[in-house]
Every structure is written in C-alpha cells, then in structure tokens.
Amino acid sequence: MNSVSIIPKPNHLNLLDGSCKVPKNIKIITHVNFHSQAEILKNFLNSVLNCDIVIETQKDTQKETQKADVLCINIEKIDGSQATFSSSENKSHIEGNYVLQIEKERILILSRYEKGVFYAIQSLRQLFPPSLAKINIINKKEIPKENKKDMINFPCLKITDAPRFSWRGLMVDEGRWFLGKEAIKKVLDYMALLKLNKFHWHLTEDQGWRLEIEEFPKLTEIGSKRSGSPKSRHMYKISNDIPHQGYYSQEDVKEIISYAKERYIEIIPEIELPGHSQAALAAYPYLGCKEKQYDVSTRWGVHKDVYCLGNPKTINFLKEVLDEVVELFPSDFVHIGGDEVPKKRWKNCPKCQQEIKNLGLKDEQELQLYYTNYFIDYLHQKGKRSIVWNDEVVQGLDKNAVCQFWRGNIKHVHSFIEKGGKLIISPSNRYYLDISYHYTPLKQTYKYKPVPNKWEQDLEKNILGLEGEMWGEVITSLNKLEWNIFPRLLAIAESAWTHQKNKNYALFKKSVKKFLNVLKNLGINHAKKETYSPSWLKRMFLKLRKGYYD
C-alpha cells in the first residue's frame, strides 16, 4: 500500500505480485452499457501515451482471448452481489462502487454503475507518473509529443472501493467575485479527479447577482454590477472604486451543467434568502423594507437591508425566481441560504410587523422560520429539496429540508437529524477554504471527524456527506482559488470518500506530495508545504502578525 498513492485513499487495496508494463497496443473491451466510459479512458490514454488504442463493445467481455503484445483493459458490468464490502460500512451509498484489478497482462474494471467505472478510471489516472497527468480527459484529445510508454509500469493490485458518503462537495462563491465559465469548468475537472460529486454554486449576494432570470432582467442589468470592491478583507468598508461585473446567461448555465454531468457532478444552485440580498434590492427596490434606492454593495460583511417578508410582492418575486431556477437546474436540491439575517429592518417595518401579527407569530425570528419553511414547502411541491444553513432557524426546520452545518457546536443539530433530518457537514473552522492556512492547516482539515464518537452509529445514515466552502471575498482569480483549495480540498475529498477506520495521515501526506507534483506539471497553483503545514511556533507568530484570511 505504501507504494501506491491515490487520493482519496481506496477503502480496500491489496498489492499483488509482479507488475504490468504497457505494450505497444491497447485494446479496451467494454460492456455495451459502459461504452461512453471506455471513450473517456481512450481519450486519456491517447493524451498520455503513444499507443494504438481500439475499443471493442461486447455483451460478455470475459470471453476475449488474451494476446501477448496487447494490453487488454476489460470494463465489465456486475450485479450488486459481486462486489463485497465490509459489513460495518454504510451500504446505502454503494452506487459509486468499483473494482480495479491490475494483472501482469490485463487491467480489469468492474462496476454495476457508470459512475463506478468513471471513479475506477480516476484511480487509474493517479497511478500514472505525475509528468503524464492531464486534467480534462473528456473533451480534449491530445497526441503526446514523445513516446513515454516505457515509463509506465503499474504495480499489480486489486482495489475494491465505494464511497463513505453520497455527498462529496465543493462550494464556490461567485456572488462576491465573478470568475467565469472557463474557470468553473476547470474547477469541475479538479473535482472529477478527486471523485467529488456535488458542486454547490453560490450565485447571489449583496455584492452581485450572477444568474440570468428572464422574468426579472434588472437582476443582471443592475444587480450583476458594482462600482468598486473592498481594498482588502480587513479594510472591507473602503472601496477601491474599480468596477466589477459579470453574470451567467441561462445558456451558459446549461453548458456548465452538461459539462458537470459528463463528470458525474451535480450542480446545486444557491439563491440566498432572506439575507445577503442587497444586489436584488438594488435592481428592484420594492423588495426591501425601506422606500429608498439601494446600491449593489461595495463592502463585505453582514448587511442590515434584507428582503421584506411583510410584502406580498417580495414573496411572489422569490417564488417566480425559484420557478426559473427549478426549470433550469436538474438537481434534486436548491440551496436557499438563510444565514446571517439581521432583524433590524423587520423590527421597524410596518409591513413585517403586521405580517407577524397576521400569522400569530411571536417575533422576527419566527417570521424568518415561517417563510423559510414556506419556501421549503414551495420547492418540495415542485419535487425539490431545500438546503438551509444551520443558523437560527434549525430549531423548527421542516424535515423535508437538508440542514448544512457551518458554525456553532455540531451537537446543536443533533436533535434535527435524530428526528430523521438530513445533514451536510462543512464546519467553518475546518472546511472553509478561504481561511488562512495558519488558522486551519492541512492536518486540522484532515483530522476532523465528521461523525462525533458520542453519536449513535445509526445517525450516520442521516449525514449526506461533507463539503468544502470556497467563499469569494479574497478569490479574485482562478489562480488564487487554486492556492486556497489545494491541498486542503484533498483532505476533504478523502474524508468524504474513505471510511474513518481506513484513513491514515502519514500515508496521506505522502500522497499529497505526489499530487502536488501533478498540479505543478499541469500549471495549477497550490500552497507550499511551509504554508499549509506550518510549525506550531510559526502558526502562533502568524496569528499575531496576520489576520484570519491573510
């Protein structure tokens, strides 16, 4: 196992005697159901090897006679009973299971599902030398400049693998900084290699509305543009007066959704309500509690101007926005935010106070909970599950919702999942990727246990999985995003895929070293070891000298 570096670490890996050397010719023999995955594998091999590669499709791939000068890669379909996993592991998430077996003259991939074959290919990719790494293996068909096949000498092994959690995610916030279509596609390529499968897309904020809504064109005509940005994360109230803008048309979104689907990644949109909404208020001022002209915010932080929940026009606006979102995104989930909602405007708003009275509610907190559950039910009727941050509304949250834990003590959401509620875990002090490495070094991210030891074993079935959060205040470019997510995203990917008992930080560090060489060869930015793994003395010094996000 020590000689094999794959992230996330496979749950069962046995090294066998001997090695497999790539000959001049490769034949991919695939079950008819897996032809598209065979094409993906062929594209990858074409991009890194100077070999002749052919694909044969058969109903029974096991009858092929082996030829001495040809490496056969068999992709076979199996039923669930043919893949064995430890009885102590959660079998409810076995859909991504696969077997990858490398023999002296053959490579065998077994799975019941297309995505299982895809994940086996990702493991195989990481067995290649870093110098042959490619990120986009689906759309590009590159011919290598030189013949490097003699470098390939795989160890014989057998991997029997399946993910621990069904939700293995990354969130990217473009409300603060718009990165653009090509940057997001690259992020999806990174995710695919790490077997991450949920892309949480934060599209609306006080500082920008990034999604075209045809019924409300001013959301992008006005709400996607701001006159400046904060000079820094700490000087967040002082603008640099440099305009920033950008949004995605619905055709752009469809293109990105298709790109993600090819990589078995589901895109979950986030439409923040009722807070983090000043860009929408700038486009349509009637949505706010005060009769005034709002501006798209040029500072970070929590804003007191939020949607007016006492105005029926605001409720109808949000319903119509969600109607278009539901039609555009095929995901079963829609994130509706719910975090950091000041109540000051509602306290002084006659419409909100009258709504509290009409509904028989106690206070503004109950007003937020009422309308949170209202929109949860509205989306549920359209076949969608809502995701809500675990702020004040977690107590009393509709059980049809998914709670996303980000702050406080995780015990505060215990009662919610104990009653059958579902949970996504993304603690800010471990999985927030915008936070400085001297506050959250790689080891802390890796060592975090998503399921507390004191929790009953059967509660794990109510934890959908884990998600890293890339908030956008400091992410002005793809290069900066890469530096912040690598290598901590590797730790999150392994924690989401690999069962706790199979994790090993010492082995993980060795795998990280090889993976960073892959990133270097691909021209992908990443933090250096002295940054992501500082000594305790250096951490203390940096905490005194620098901030939480420096």
Secondary structure as a PSIPRED ss2 file (coil, helix, strand):
# PSIPRED VFORMAT (PSIPRED V4.0)

   1 M C   1.000  0.000  0.000
   2 N C   1.000  0.000  0.000
   3 S C   1.000  0.000  0.000
   4 V C   1.000  0.000  0.000
   5 S C   1.000  0.000  0.000
   6 I C   1.000  0.000  0.000
   7 I C   1.000  0.000  0.000
   8 P C   1.000  0.000  0.000
   9 K C   1.000  0.000  0.000
  10 P C   1.000  0.000  0.000
  11 N C   1.000  0.000  0.000
  12 H C   1.000  0.000  0.000
  13 L E   0.000  0.000  1.000
  14 N E   0.000  0.000  1.000
  15 L E   0.000  0.000  1.000
  16 L E   0.000  0.000  1.000
  17 D E   0.000  0.000  1.000
  18 G E   0.000  0.000  1.000
  19 S E   0.000  0.000  1.000
  20 C E   0.000  0.000  1.000
  21 K E   0.000  0.000  1.000
  22 V C   1.000  0.000  0.000
  23 P C   1.000  0.000  0.000
  24 K C   1.000  0.000  0.000
  25 N E   0.000  0.000  1.000
  26 I E   0.000  0.000  1.000
  27 K E   0.000  0.000  1.000
  28 I E   0.000  0.000  1.000
  29 I E   0.000  0.000  1.000
  30 T E   0.000  0.000  1.000
  31 H E   0.000  0.000  1.000
  32 V H   0.000  1.000  0.000
  33 N H   0.000  1.000  0.000
  34 F H   0.000  1.000  0.000
  35 H H   0.000  1.000  0.000
  36 S H   0.000  1.000  0.000
  37 Q H   0.000  1.000  0.000
  38 A H   0.000  1.000  0.000
  39 E H   0.000  1.000  0.000
  40 I H   0.000  1.000  0.000
  41 L H   0.000  1.000  0.000
  42 K H   0.000  1.000  0.000
  43 N H   0.000  1.000  0.000
  44 F H   0.000  1.000  0.000
  45 L H   0.000  1.000  0.000
  46 N H   0.000  1.000  0.000
  47 S H   0.000  1.000  0.000
  48 V H   0.000  1.000  0.000
  49 L C   1.000  0.000  0.000
  50 N C   1.000  0.000  0.000
  51 C C   1.000  0.000  0.000
  52 D E   0.000  0.000  1.000
  53 I E   0.000  0.000  1.000
  54 V E   0.000  0.000  1.000
  55 I E   0.000  0.000  1.000
  56 E E   0.000  0.000  1.000
  57 T E   0.000  0.000  1.000
  58 Q E   0.000  0.000  1.000
  59 K C   1.000  0.000  0.000
  60 D C   1.000  0.000  0.000
  61 T H   0.000  1.000  0.000
  62 Q H   0.000  1.000  0.000
  63 K H   0.000  1.000  0.000
  64 E C   1.000  0.000  0.000
  65 T C   1.000  0.000  0.000
  66 Q C   1.000  0.000  0.000
  67 K C   1.000  0.000  0.000
  68 A C   1.000  0.000  0.000
  69 D C   1.000  0.000  0.000
  70 V E   0.000  0.000  1.000
  71 L E   0.000  0.000  1.000
  72 C E   0.000  0.000  1.000
  73 I E   0.000  0.000  1.000
  74 N E   0.000  0.000  1.000
  75 I E   0.000  0.000  1.000
  76 E E   0.000  0.000  1.000
  77 K E   0.000  0.000  1.000
  78 I C   1.000  0.000  0.000
  79 D C   1.000  0.000  0.000
  80 G H   0.000  1.000  0.000
  81 S H   0.000  1.000  0.000
  82 Q H   0.000  1.000  0.000
  83 A C   1.000  0.000  0.000
  84 T C   1.000  0.000  0.000
  85 F C   1.000  0.000  0.000
  86 S C   1.000  0.000  0.000
  87 S C   1.000  0.000  0.000
  88 S C   1.000  0.000  0.000
  89 E C   1.000  0.000  0.000
  90 N C   1.000  0.000  0.000
  91 K H   0.000  1.000  0.000
  92 S H   0.000  1.000  0.000
  93 H H   0.000  1.000  0.000
  94 I H   0.000  1.000  0.000
  95 E H   0.000  1.000  0.000
  96 G H   0.000  1.000  0.000
  97 N C   1.000  0.000  0.000
  98 Y E   0.000  0.000  1.000
  99 V E   0.000  0.000  1.000
 100 L E   0.000  0.000  1.000
 101 Q E   0.000  0.000  1.000
 102 I E   0.000  0.000  1.000
 103 E C   1.000  0.000  0.000
 104 K C   1.000  0.000  0.000
 105 E C   1.000  0.000  0.000
 106 R E   0.000  0.000  1.000
 107 I E   0.000  0.000  1.000
 108 L E   0.000  0.000  1.000
 109 I E   0.000  0.000  1.000
 110 L E   0.000  0.000  1.000
 111 S E   0.000  0.000  1.000
 112 R C   1.000  0.000  0.000
 113 Y C   1.000  0.000  0.000
 114 E H   0.000  1.000  0.000
 115 K H   0.000  1.000  0.000
 116 G H   0.000  1.000  0.000
 117 V H   0.000  1.000  0.000
 118 F H   0.000  1.000  0.000
 119 Y H   0.000  1.000  0.000
 120 A H   0.000  1.000  0.000
 121 I H   0.000  1.000  0.000
 122 Q H   0.000  1.000  0.000
 123 S H   0.000  1.000  0.000
 124 L H   0.000  1.000  0.000
 125 R H   0.000  1.000  0.000
 126 Q C   1.000  0.000  0.000
 127 L C   1.000  0.000  0.000
 128 F C   1.000  0.000  0.000
 129 P C   1.000  0.000  0.000
 130 P H   0.000  1.000  0.000
 131 S H   0.000  1.000  0.000
 132 L H   0.000  1.000  0.000
 133 A C   1.000  0.000  0.000
 134 K C   1.000  0.000  0.000
 135 I C   1.000  0.000  0.000
 136 N C   1.000  0.000  0.000
 137 I C   1.000  0.000  0.000
 138 I C   1.000  0.000  0.000
 139 N C   1.000  0.000  0.000
 140 K C   1.000  0.000  0.000
 141 K C   1.000  0.000  0.000
 142 E C   1.000  0.000  0.000
 143 I C   1.000  0.000  0.000
 144 P C   1.000  0.000  0.000
 145 K C   1.000  0.000  0.000
 146 E C   1.000  0.000  0.000
 147 N C   1.000  0.000  0.000
 148 K C   1.000  0.000  0.000
 149 K H   0.000  1.000  0.000
 150 D H   0.000  1.000  0.000
 151 M H   0.000  1.000  0.000
 152 I C   1.000  0.000  0.000
 153 N E   0.000  0.000  1.000
 154 F E   0.000  0.000  1.000
 155 P E   0.000  0.000  1.000
 156 C E   0.000  0.000  1.000
 157 L E   0.000  0.000  1.000
 158 K E   0.000  0.000  1.000
 159 I E   0.000  0.000  1.000
 160 T E   0.000  0.000  1.000
 161 D E   0.000  0.000  1.000
 162 A C   1.000  0.000  0.000
 163 P C   1.000  0.000  0.000
 164 R C   1.000  0.000  0.000
 165 F C   1.000  0.000  0.000
 166 S C   1.000  0.000  0.000
 167 W E   0.000  0.000  1.000
 168 R E   0.000  0.000  1.000
 169 G E   0.000  0.000  1.000
 170 L E   0.000  0.000  1.000
 171 M E   0.000  0.000  1.000
 172 V E   0.000  0.000  1.000
 173 D E   0.000  0.000  1.000
 174 E C   1.000  0.000  0.000
 175 G C   1.000  0.000  0.000
 176 R C   1.000  0.000  0.000
 177 W C   1.000  0.000  0.000
 178 F C   1.000  0.000  0.000
 179 L C   1.000  0.000  0.000
 180 G C   1.000  0.000  0.000
 181 K H   0.000  1.000  0.000
 182 E H   0.000  1.000  0.000
 183 A H   0.000  1.000  0.000
 184 I H   0.000  1.000  0.000
 185 K H   0.000  1.000  0.000
 186 K H   0.000  1.000  0.000
 187 V H   0.000  1.000  0.000
 188 L H   0.000  1.000  0.000
 189 D H   0.000  1.000  0.000
 190 Y H   0.000  1.000  0.000
 191 M H   0.000  1.000  0.000
 192 A H   0.000  1.000  0.000
 193 L H   0.000  1.000  0.000
 194 L C   1.000  0.000  0.000
 195 K C   1.000  0.000  0.000
 196 L C   1.000  0.000  0.000
 197 N C   1.000  0.000  0.000
 198 K E   0.000  0.000  1.000
 199 F E   0.000  0.000  1.000
 200 H E   0.000  0.000  1.000
 201 W E   0.000  0.000  1.000
 202 H E   0.000  0.000  1.000
 203 L C   1.000  0.000  0.000
 204 T E   0.000  0.000  1.000
 205 E E   0.000  0.000  1.000
 206 D C   1.000  0.000  0.000
 207 Q C   1.000  0.000  0.000
 208 G E   0.000  0.000  1.000
 209 W E   0.000  0.000  1.000
 210 R C   1.000  0.000  0.000
 211 L E   0.000  0.000  1.000
 212 E C   1.000  0.000  0.000
 213 I C   1.000  0.000  0.000
 214 E C   1.000  0.000  0.000
 215 E C   1.000  0.000  0.000
 216 F C   1.000  0.000  0.000
 217 P C   1.000  0.000  0.000
 218 K H   0.000  1.000  0.000
 219 L H   0.000  1.000  0.000
 220 T H   0.000  1.000  0.000
 221 E H   0.000  1.000  0.000
 222 I C   1.000  0.000  0.000
 223 G C   1.000  0.000  0.000
 224 S C   1.000  0.000  0.000
 225 K E   0.000  0.000  1.000
 226 R E   0.000  0.000  1.000
 227 S C   1.000  0.000  0.000
 228 G C   1.000  0.000  0.000
 229 S C   1.000  0.000  0.000
 230 P E   0.000  0.000  1.000
 231 K C   1.000  0.000  0.000
 232 S C   1.000  0.000  0.000
 233 R C   1.000  0.000  0.000
 234 H C   1.000  0.000  0.000
 235 M C   1.000  0.000  0.000
 236 Y C   1.000  0.000  0.000
 237 K C   1.000  0.000  0.000
 238 I C   1.000  0.000  0.000
 239 S E   0.000  0.000  1.000
 240 N C   1.000  0.000  0.000
 241 D C   1.000  0.000  0.000
 242 I C   1.000  0.000  0.000
 243 P C   1.000  0.000  0.000
 244 H E   0.000  0.000  1.000
 245 Q E   0.000  0.000  1.000
 246 G C   1.000  0.000  0.000
 247 Y C   1.000  0.000  0.000
 248 Y E   0.000  0.000  1.000
 249 S C   1.000  0.000  0.000
 250 Q H   0.000  1.000  0.000
 251 E H   0.000  1.000  0.000
 252 D H   0.000  1.000  0.000
 253 V H   0.000  1.000  0.000
 254 K H   0.000  1.000  0.000
 255 E H   0.000  1.000  0.000
 256 I H   0.000  1.000  0.000
 257 I H   0.000  1.000  0.000
 258 S H   0.000  1.000  0.000
 259 Y H   0.000  1.000  0.000
 260 A H   0.000  1.000  0.000
 261 K H   0.000  1.000  0.000
 262 E H   0.000  1.000  0.000
 263 R C   1.000  0.000  0.000
 264 Y C   1.000  0.000  0.000
 265 I C   1.000  0.000  0.000
 266 E E   0.000  0.000  1.000
 267 I E   0.000  0.000  1.000
 268 I E   0.000  0.000  1.000
 269 P E   0.000  0.000  1.000
 270 E E   0.000  0.000  1.000
 271 I C   1.000  0.000  0.000
 272 E C   1.000  0.000  0.000
 273 L C   1.000  0.000  0.000
 274 P C   1.000  0.000  0.000
 275 G C   1.000  0.000  0.000
 276 H C   1.000  0.000  0.000
 277 S C   1.000  0.000  0.000
 278 Q H   0.000  1.000  0.000
 279 A H   0.000  1.000  0.000
 280 A H   0.000  1.000  0.000
 281 L H   0.000  1.000  0.000
 282 A H   0.000  1.000  0.000
 283 A H   0.000  1.000  0.000
 284 Y C   1.000  0.000  0.000
 285 P H   0.000  1.000  0.000
 286 Y H   0.000  1.000  0.000
 287 L H   0.000  1.000  0.000
 288 G E   0.000  0.000  1.000
 289 C C   1.000  0.000  0.000
 290 K C   1.000  0.000  0.000
 291 E C   1.000  0.000  0.000
 292 K C   1.000  0.000  0.000
 293 Q C   1.000  0.000  0.000
 294 Y C   1.000  0.000  0.000
 295 D C   1.000  0.000  0.000
 296 V C   1.000  0.000  0.000
 297 S C   1.000  0.000  0.000
 298 T C   1.000  0.000  0.000
 299 R C   1.000  0.000  0.000
 300 W C   1.000  0.000  0.000
 301 G C   1.000  0.000  0.000
 302 V C   1.000  0.000  0.000
 303 H C   1.000  0.000  0.000
 304 K C   1.000  0.000  0.000
 305 D C   1.000  0.000  0.000
 306 V C   1.000  0.000  0.000
 307 Y E   0.000  0.000  1.000
 308 C C   1.000  0.000  0.000
 309 L C   1.000  0.000  0.000
 310 G C   1.000  0.000  0.000
 311 N C   1.000  0.000  0.000
 312 P H   0.000  1.000  0.000
 313 K H   0.000  1.000  0.000
 314 T H   0.000  1.000  0.000
 315 I H   0.000  1.000  0.000
 316 N H   0.000  1.000  0.000
 317 F H   0.000  1.000  0.000
 318 L H   0.000  1.000  0.000
 319 K H   0.000  1.000  0.000
 320 E H   0.000  1.000  0.000
 321 V H   0.000  1.000  0.000
 322 L H   0.000  1.000  0.000
 323 D H   0.000  1.000  0.000
 324 E H   0.000  1.000  0.000
 325 V H   0.000  1.000  0.000
 326 V H   0.000  1.000  0.000
 327 E H   0.000  1.000  0.000
 328 L H   0.000  1.000  0.000
 329 F C   1.000  0.000  0.000
 330 P C   1.000  0.000  0.000
 331 S C   1.000  0.000  0.000
 332 D C   1.000  0.000  0.000
 333 F E   0.000  0.000  1.000
 334 V E   0.000  0.000  1.000
 335 H E   0.000  0.000  1.000
 336 I C   1.000  0.000  0.000
 337 G C   1.000  0.000  0.000
 338 G C   1.000  0.000  0.000
 339 D C   1.000  0.000  0.000
 340 E C   1.000  0.000  0.000
 341 V C   1.000  0.000  0.000
 342 P C   1.000  0.000  0.000
 343 K C   1.000  0.000  0.000
 344 K H   0.000  1.000  0.000
 345 R H   0.000  1.000  0.000
 346 W H   0.000  1.000  0.000
 347 K H   0.000  1.000  0.000
 348 N C   1.000  0.000  0.000
 349 C C   1.000  0.000  0.000
 350 P H   0.000  1.000  0.000
 351 K H   0.000  1.000  0.000
 352 C H   0.000  1.000  0.000
 353 Q H   0.000  1.000  0.000
 354 Q H   0.000  1.000  0.000
 355 E H   0.000  1.000  0.000
 356 I H   0.000  1.000  0.000
 357 K H   0.000  1.000  0.000
 358 N H   0.000  1.000  0.000
 359 L C   1.000  0.000  0.000
 360 G C   1.000  0.000  0.000
 361 L C   1.000  0.000  0.000
 362 K C   1.000  0.000  0.000
 363 D C   1.000  0.000  0.000
 364 E H   0.000  1.000  0.000
 365 Q H   0.000  1.000  0.000
 366 E H   0.000  1.000  0.000
 367 L H   0.000  1.000  0.000
 368 Q H   0.000  1.000  0.000
 369 L H   0.000  1.000  0.000
 370 Y H   0.000  1.000  0.000
 371 Y H   0.000  1.000  0.000
 372 T H   0.000  1.000  0.000
 373 N H   0.000  1.000  0.000
 374 Y H   0.000  1.000  0.000
 375 F H   0.000  1.000  0.000
 376 I H   0.000  1.000  0.000
 377 D H   0.000  1.000  0.000
 378 Y H   0.000  1.000  0.000
 379 L H   0.000  1.000  0.000
 380 H H   0.000  1.000  0.000
 381 Q H   0.000  1.000  0.000
 382 K C   1.000  0.000  0.000
 383 G C   1.000  0.000  0.000
 384 K C   1.000  0.000  0.000
 385 R E   0.000  0.000  1.000
 386 S E   0.000  0.000  1.000
 387 I E   0.000  0.000  1.000
 388 V E   0.000  0.000  1.000
 389 W E   0.000  0.000  1.000
 390 N C   1.000  0.000  0.000
 391 D C   1.000  0.000  0.000
 392 E H   0.000  1.000  0.000
 393 V H   0.000  1.000  0.000
 394 V H   0.000  1.000  0.000
 395 Q C   1.000  0.000  0.000
 396 G C   1.000  0.000  0.000
 397 L C   1.000  0.000  0.000
 398 D C   1.000  0.000  0.000
 399 K C   1.000  0.000  0.000
 400 N C   1.000  0.000  0.000
 401 A C   1.000  0.000  0.000
 402 V E   0.000  0.000  1.000
 403 C E   0.000  0.000  1.000
 404 Q E   0.000  0.000  1.000
 405 F E   0.000  0.000  1.000
 406 W C   1.000  0.000  0.000
 407 R C   1.000  0.000  0.000
 408 G C   1.000  0.000  0.000
 409 N C   1.000  0.000  0.000
 410 I H   0.000  1.000  0.000
 411 K H   0.000  1.000  0.000
 412 H H   0.000  1.000  0.000
 413 V H   0.000  1.000  0.000
 414 H H   0.000  1.000  0.000
 415 S H   0.000  1.000  0.000
 416 F H   0.000  1.000  0.000
 417 I H   0.000  1.000  0.000
 418 E H   0.000  1.000  0.000
 419 K C   1.000  0.000  0.000
 420 G C   1.000  0.000  0.000
 421 G C   1.000  0.000  0.000
 422 K E   0.000  0.000  1.000
 423 L E   0.000  0.000  1.000
 424 I E   0.000  0.000  1.000
 425 I E   0.000  0.000  1.000
 426 S C   1.000  0.000  0.000
 427 P C   1.000  0.000  0.000
 428 S H   0.000  1.000  0.000
 429 N H   0.000  1.000  0.000
 430 R H   0.000  1.000  0.000
 431 Y H   0.000  1.000  0.000
 432 Y E   0.000  0.000  1.000
 433 L C   1.000  0.000  0.000
 434 D C   1.000  0.000  0.000
 435 I C   1.000  0.000  0.000
 436 S C   1.000  0.000  0.000
 437 Y C   1.000  0.000  0.000
 438 H C   1.000  0.000  0.000
 439 Y C   1.000  0.000  0.000
 440 T C   1.000  0.000  0.000
 441 P C   1.000  0.000  0.000
 442 L H   0.000  1.000  0.000
 443 K H   0.000  1.000  0.000
 444 Q H   0.000  1.000  0.000
 445 T H   0.000  1.000  0.000
 446 Y H   0.000  1.000  0.000
 447 K H   0.000  1.000  0.000
 448 Y C   1.000  0.000  0.000
 449 K C   1.000  0.000  0.000
 450 P C   1.000  0.000  0.000
 451 V C   1.000  0.000  0.000
 452 P C   1.000  0.000  0.000
 453 N C   1.000  0.000  0.000
 454 K C   1.000  0.000  0.000
 455 W C   1.000  0.000  0.000
 456 E C   1.000  0.000  0.000
 457 Q H   0.000  1.000  0.000
 458 D H   0.000  1.000  0.000
 459 L H   0.000  1.000  0.000
 460 E H   0.000  1.000  0.000
 461 K H   0.000  1.000  0.000
 462 N H   0.000  1.000  0.000
 463 I E   0.000  0.000  1.000
 464 L E   0.000  0.000  1.000
 465 G E   0.000  0.000  1.000
 466 L E   0.000  0.000  1.000
 467 E E   0.000  0.000  1.000
 468 G E   0.000  0.000  1.000
 469 E E   0.000  0.000  1.000
 470 M E   0.000  0.000  1.000
 471 W C   1.000  0.000  0.000
 472 G C   1.000  0.000  0.000
 473 E C   1.000  0.000  0.000
 474 V C   1.000  0.000  0.000
 475 I C   1.000  0.000  0.000
 476 T C   1.000  0.000  0.000
 477 S C   1.000  0.000  0.000
 478 L H   0.000  1.000  0.000
 479 N H   0.000  1.000  0.000
 480 K H   0.000  1.000  0.000
 481 L H   0.000  1.000  0.000
 482 E H   0.000  1.000  0.000
 483 W H   0.000  1.000  0.000
 484 N H   0.000  1.000  0.000
 485 I H   0.000  1.000  0.000
 486 F C   1.000  0.000  0.000
 487 P C   1.000  0.000  0.000
 488 R H   0.000  1.000  0.000
 489 L H   0.000  1.000  0.000
 490 L H   0.000  1.000  0.000
 491 A H   0.000  1.000  0.000
 492 I H   0.000  1.000  0.000
 493 A H   0.000  1.000  0.000
 494 E H   0.000  1.000  0.000
 495 S H   0.000  1.000  0.000
 496 A H   0.000  1.000  0.000
 497 W H   0.000  1.000  0.000
 498 T C   1.000  0.000  0.000
 499 H C   1.000  0.000  0.000
 500 Q H   0.000  1.000  0.000
 501 K H   0.000  1.000  0.000
 502 N H   0.000  1.000  0.000
 503 K C   1.000  0.000  0.000
 504 N C   1.000  0.000  0.000
 505 Y H   0.000  1.000  0.000
 506 A H   0.000  1.000  0.000
 507 L H   0.000  1.000  0.000
 508 F H   0.000  1.000  0.000
 509 K H   0.000  1.000  0.000
 510 K H   0.000  1.000  0.000
 511 S H   0.000  1.000  0.000
 512 V H   0.000  1.000  0.000
 513 K H   0.000  1.000  0.000
 514 K H   0.000  1.000  0.000
 515 F H   0.000  1.000  0.000
 516 L H   0.000  1.000  0.000
 517 N H   0.000  1.000  0.000
 518 V H   0.000  1.000  0.000
 519 L H   0.000  1.000  0.000
 520 K H   0.000  1.000  0.000
 521 N H   0.000  1.000  0.000
 522 L H   0.000  1.000  0.000
 523 G C   1.000  0.000  0.000
 524 I C   1.000  0.000  0.000
 525 N C   1.000  0.000  0.000
 526 H C   1.000  0.000  0.000
 527 A C   1.000  0.000  0.000
 528 K C   1.000  0.000  0.000
 529 K H   0.000  1.000  0.000
 530 E H   0.000  1.000  0.000
 531 T H   0.000  1.000  0.000
 532 Y H   0.000  1.000  0.000
 533 S C   1.000  0.000  0.000
 534 P C   1.000  0.000  0.000
 535 S C   1.000  0.000  0.000
 536 W H   0.000  1.000  0.000
 537 L H   0.000  1.000  0.000
 538 K H   0.000  1.000  0.000
 539 R H   0.000  1.000  0.000
 540 M H   0.000  1.000  0.000
 541 F H   0.000  1.000  0.000
 542 L H   0.000  1.000  0.000
 543 K H   0.000  1.000  0.000
 544 L H   0.000  1.000  0.000
 545 R H   0.000  1.000  0.000
 546 K C   1.000  0.000  0.000
 547 G C   1.000  0.000  0.000
 548 Y C   1.000  0.000  0.000
 549 Y C   1.000  0.000  0.000
 550 D C   1.000  0.000  0.000
